[in-house]
Amino acid sequence: QVRLVESGGGLVQAGGSLRLSCAASGRSFRSNGMGWFRQAPGKEREFVAAINWSGGSTYYADSVKGRFTISRDNAKNTLYLEMNTLKPEDTAVYYCAAGDAAYGSNWSLAHGGVDYWGKGTLVTVSS
């Protein structure tokens, strides 16, 4: 059974930092694109960041560009999201996501190409 398990969420003050992790199990994702999405209260889930299979290409939503960094460790089958200069509007449940297509593009993952979802971790940024 494939599982994506997020960790690292919590409460942080505006301007602070958090690092999210996503541990994958049940299969290897070393040949697959992965990413992060988020859903704020009362809003639809939105794309945050994606990374290709090798880690050599990344893609970010404009709202987080320059503040968030996505990375991966294929040896550990783990995805990360480093979040800096956090703002209250970053408050949301953050979901780890992965595509099933080998060597899929970041754009594809960001636009409907997710086949696996984690259950999410809550990030709350206080003002």
Secondary structure, DSSP 8 states (H G I E B T S, - for coil): --EEEEE--EEEETT--EEEEEEEESS--TTEEEEEEEE-TTS--EEEEEE-TTSS-EEE-TTTTTTEEEEEETTTTEEEEEE-S--GGG-EEEEEEEEEEET--HHHHHTT---EE---EEEEEE-
